[in-house]
Amino acid sequence: MSQMPDQYGPAVREPETKEWFDLVMRCPACLADNVEAGPIGQWYHAVDNGTVQVGSSAHYRCLSCQHTEHVRNWRYACAAHQTDYRPTNAAHLSNALSTAGQITSIAGRQWMQQFVSNLGEW
C-alpha cells in the first residue's frame, strides 16, 4: 500500500504535532468507492517507500524523506489498484483510521477527536 501527494513540490510545514503514529489502516479510497477495502496494513510513501505516519494535526509525514503534508492532498493505492492513486474524503479516511483500532487504542479518543477536528471539510 502506498501513498502519493497530489502534486510534487515543496511540502507545507504542518502545525506542531507532538504525537505521530504509523499509518496502519485499510484503503480509504476503496471505502470511498464502496468496494472491499482489503486488509489493514502499514502505508508507505510511493516516492521513496518510506514509512508514513499520521499526526493529530491531520498531516502525514514520510519517515524517509520527511515530506509532510495535510492528508487531504494525498491519494491512495492498495493491492486492488496498485498503480491507480485514488482520492478519498474526510469521512472515509476517518472511518479507515478509526476501524484500524491501532490509532484509537494507542492514541486514545482525544487524539482521534483532534485529528477529525483538523481534517476540515473536503
Steps between C-alpha positions, in 0.01 A plus 500: 500500500642833409408863492588787278441872540274670247778721372873491522666800653608634835301377795317747716612489862232348714373635830691375802425132549635340812378146437537308176386144436582261218221515243337158528155472343292358216484685169289815544469542122332159473266599783415817306427289190282266710712193420684253723778697668729203556700417810640749748864574422787746535507776235815612318595812304499417127791734429757323720319211673542674837267417787211748519380631834190700591485785749214653694540810281352290214836495323700206369876482509742264333770377737744460211486835317316697770236620252209634707163604364132519597316172442252657256784537246582128485375219277503128577594181313450157656537145365164534322615803296880511532580762238176695520537759778147591605357775720280458804310739724512596866223262603652191336850582623370539856316171464812318378708639786249437776417145392869409486496506879870584525442873514202495733642246743851648524436869447161515659176676429641849565767454230238377252270793580785745439583326171138523383484865605810575289368315193278784389230462236596334170 
